[in-house]
Amino acid sequence: MYHTRVTLCGASAYEQKYYLNEDFNSLPSQIQDELKIMCVLFTEDVGGVLTLVFDEDGTLLLEVSADEGDLLYDEIGSELKIRQIQRQKSDLLEALELYYRTFFMGETKK
């Protein structure tokens, strides 16, 4: 179904907005809420824009960007926060990858 990168969700400290790709509205509300909290807290803490994206292989990537002249963006804090999320939310991130690979890429477990 998908052969390119697909955005799951994201949050922006600049616009103070959260976005969930409507293709993922079927995720349980608890998961949607957890994603929203995770993304918004990240951008509140370090600034910039956090985007969760599935690559072509179904791997979930946490991508961070910031405006070039943003003096409030904490680049080191951003990297540390990404590692913390990957550690503390590993079960959630792995489950999302399995969900994506199963329902969007049509993979079956072998």
Contacts in CASP RR format, 6 or more apart in sequence:
PFRMAT RR
TARGET T0000
AUTHOR 0000-0000-0000
METHOD contacts of the structure
MODEL  1
MYHTRVTLCGASAYEQKYYLNEDFNSLPSQIQDELKIMCVLFTEDVGGVL
TLVFDEDGTLLLEVSADEGDLLYDEIGSELKIRQIQRQKSDLLEALELYY
RTFFMGETKK
1 104 0 8 1.000
1 105 0 8 1.000
1 106 0 8 1.000
2 54 0 8 1.000
2 104 0 8 1.000
2 105 0 8 1.000
3 56 0 8 1.000
4 56 0 8 1.000
5 53 0 8 1.000
5 54 0 8 1.000
5 55 0 8 1.000
5 56 0 8 1.000
6 21 0 8 1.000
6 23 0 8 1.000
6 53 0 8 1.000
6 54 0 8 1.000
6 100 0 8 1.000
6 104 0 8 1.000
7 19 0 8 1.000
7 21 0 8 1.000
7 51 0 8 1.000
7 52 0 8 1.000
7 53 0 8 1.000
8 20 0 8 1.000
8 21 0 8 1.000
8 24 0 8 1.000
8 35 0 8 1.000
8 52 0 8 1.000
8 53 0 8 1.000
8 54 0 8 1.000
8 60 0 8 1.000
8 96 0 8 1.000
8 100 0 8 1.000
9 18 0 8 1.000
9 19 0 8 1.000
9 20 0 8 1.000
9 21 0 8 1.000
9 24 0 8 1.000
9 35 0 8 1.000
9 36 0 8 1.000
9 39 0 8 1.000
9 51 0 8 1.000
9 52 0 8 1.000
10 18 0 8 1.000
10 19 0 8 1.000
10 20 0 8 1.000
10 39 0 8 1.000
10 49 0 8 1.000
10 50 0 8 1.000
10 51 0 8 1.000
10 52 0 8 1.000
11 17 0 8 1.000
11 18 0 8 1.000
11 19 0 8 1.000
11 36 0 8 1.000
11 39 0 8 1.000
11 40 0 8 1.000
11 42 0 8 1.000
11 43 0 8 1.000
11 49 0 8 1.000
11 50 0 8 1.000
12 43 0 8 1.000
12 48 0 8 1.000
12 49 0 8 1.000
13 43 0 8 1.000
13 44 0 8 1.000
13 47 0 8 1.000
13 48 0 8 1.000
13 49 0 8 1.000
14 48 0 8 1.000
14 49 0 8 1.000
14 67 0 8 1.000
18 36 0 8 1.000
18 39 0 8 1.000
18 40 0 8 1.000
20 32 0 8 1.000
20 35 0 8 1.000
20 36 0 8 1.000
23 104 0 8 1.000
24 32 0 8 1.000
25 32 0 8 1.000
26 103 0 8 1.000
27 35 0 8 1.000
27 99 0 8 1.000
31 92 0 8 1.000
31 96 0 8 1.000
34 89 0 8 1.000
34 92 0 8 1.000
35 52 0 8 1.000
38 85 0 8 1.000
38 89 0 8 1.000
39 50 0 8 1.000
39 52 0 8 1.000
42 50 0 8 1.000
42 81 0 8 1.000
42 85 0 8 1.000
43 49 0 8 1.000
43 50 0 8 1.000
45 74 0 8 1.000
45 77 0 8 1.000
45 81 0 8 1.000
46 64 0 8 1.000
46 73 0 8 1.000
46 74 0 8 1.000
46 77 0 8 1.000
46 78 0 8 1.000
46 81 0 8 1.000
47 66 0 8 1.000
47 70 0 8 1.000
47 72 0 8 1.000
47 73 0 8 1.000
47 74 0 8 1.000
47 78 0 8 1.000
48 64 0 8 1.000
48 65 0 8 1.000
48 66 0 8 1.000
48 67 0 8 1.000
48 70 0 8 1.000
48 73 0 8 1.000
48 78 0 8 1.000
49 64 0 8 1.000
49 65 0 8 1.000
49 66 0 8 1.000
50 62 0 8 1.000
50 63 0 8 1.000
50 64 0 8 1.000
51 62 0 8 1.000
51 63 0 8 1.000
51 64 0 8 1.000
51 65 0 8 1.000
52 60 0 8 1.000
52 61 0 8 1.000
52 62 0 8 1.000
52 63 0 8 1.000
53 60 0 8 1.000
53 61 0 8 1.000
53 63 0 8 1.000
54 60 0 8 1.000
54 61 0 8 1.000
54 97 0 8 1.000
54 100 0 8 1.000
54 104 0 8 1.000
55 61 0 8 1.000
58 97 0 8 1.000
58 100 0 8 1.000
58 101 0 8 1.000
58 105 0 8 1.000
59 97 0 8 1.000
60 93 0 8 1.000
60 96 0 8 1.000
60 97 0 8 1.000
60 100 0 8 1.000
62 82 0 8 1.000
62 85 0 8 1.000
62 86 0 8 1.000
64 78 0 8 1.000
64 82 0 8 1.000
66 73 0 8 1.000
66 75 0 8 1.000
66 78 0 8 1.000
67 73 0 8 1.000
85 93 0 8 1.000
86 93 0 8 1.000
101 107 0 8 1.000
102 108 0 8 1.000
END
